[in-house]
Amino acid sequence: NNPAAGSPFLKGGLCANLAWLTIWPLDVVKSRLQSGHYPGKSPWAILQDAIRDGHLYRGLVPGLTRSFIANGCSMVVYKHVEQSLLDRRSPQK
């Protein structure tokens, strides 16, 4: 393990947040469509409304905080399980 490469927690959190940053606007549109408050509106019109109203990135900070913690922890667990399985597989000395 190279400490300069960063911890699994940090890498998991950062990668998840980068993914969320790219998809967040589409998730806002999806959530608004699912709410049922925009009958007959196209996804494009809902996106334009969110941009105009300044709601496109509403809730981003809490979402990224949750994502960072949850995915960082998941990566730590994944790496622990991976190492445990590799240790079991290698011949005992």
C-alpha positions as a printed Julia matrix, in Angstrom:
93×3 Matrix{Float64}:
   0.0     0.0     0.0
   1.43    3.31   -1.11
   0.46    6.02    1.43
   1.03    8.69   -1.23
  -1.82    7.2    -3.26
  -4.36    8.26   -0.61
  -6.56    6.33    1.74
  -9.42    4.17    0.49
 -11.82    6.45    2.4
 -10.55    9.54    0.61
 -10.5     7.9    -2.81
 -13.98    6.42   -2.4
 -15.43    9.72   -1.24
 -13.8    11.78   -3.98
 -14.75    9.42   -6.79
 -18.36    9.26   -5.63
 -18.57   13.05   -5.39
 -17.15   13.48   -8.87
 -19.81   11.1   -10.15
 -22.58   12.98   -8.33
 -21.36   16.34   -9.59
 -21.71   15.16  -13.16
 -25.17   13.63  -12.74
 -26.77   16.01  -10.2
 -28.74   18.14  -12.73
 -30.26   15.02  -14.28
 -31.13   13.7   -10.83
 -32.95   16.97  -10.07
 -35.0    16.54  -13.25
 -35.69   12.87  -12.43
 -36.83   13.74   -8.91
 -39.12   16.49  -10.17
 -40.64   14.14  -12.77
 -41.24   11.51  -10.09
 -42.89   14.05   -7.76
 -45.91   14.36  -10.04
 -45.94   18.16   -9.66
 -45.03   18.75  -13.31
 -47.7    16.96  -15.37
 -47.28   17.31  -19.09
 -43.87   18.99  -18.86
 -40.94   17.54  -20.72
 -37.67   16.79  -18.96
 -36.09   19.61  -20.97
 -38.71   22.12  -19.73
 -38.23   20.92  -16.15
 -34.46   21.38  -16.5
 -34.96   24.91  -17.83
 -37.31   25.71  -14.91
 -34.75   24.45  -12.39
 -32.02   26.57  -14.0
 -34.24   29.66  -14.12
 -35.37   29.23  -10.49
 -31.8    28.63   -9.29
 -32.7    25.17   -7.98
 -30.46   23.11  -10.22
 -27.91   22.48   -7.48
 -30.29   22.71   -4.53
 -29.3    20.19   -1.84
 -25.89   19.56   -3.4
 -23.81   20.12   -0.24
 -25.82   17.73    1.96
 -25.91   15.22   -0.89
 -22.17   15.35   -1.43
 -21.51   15.14    2.31
 -23.64   12.01    2.61
 -22.1    10.55   -0.51
 -18.54   11.2     0.63
 -19.07    9.54    4.01
 -21.11    6.58    2.74
 -18.88    5.78   -0.23
 -15.67    6.44    1.69
 -16.78    3.93    4.34
 -17.84    1.47    1.67
 -14.41    1.63    0.06
 -12.7     1.01    3.4
 -14.87   -2.08    3.95
 -14.28   -3.24    0.37
 -10.51   -2.95    0.75
 -10.6    -4.77    4.1
 -12.61   -7.65    2.63
 -10.39   -7.74   -0.46
  -7.25   -7.98    1.67
  -8.82  -10.65    3.9
  -9.68  -12.77    0.86
  -6.21  -12.32   -0.61
  -4.65  -13.33    2.72
  -6.78  -16.49    2.84
  -5.85  -17.38   -0.72
  -2.11  -17.02   -0.37
  -0.22  -20.06    0.96
   0.58  -19.97    4.65
   4.26  -19.64    5.47
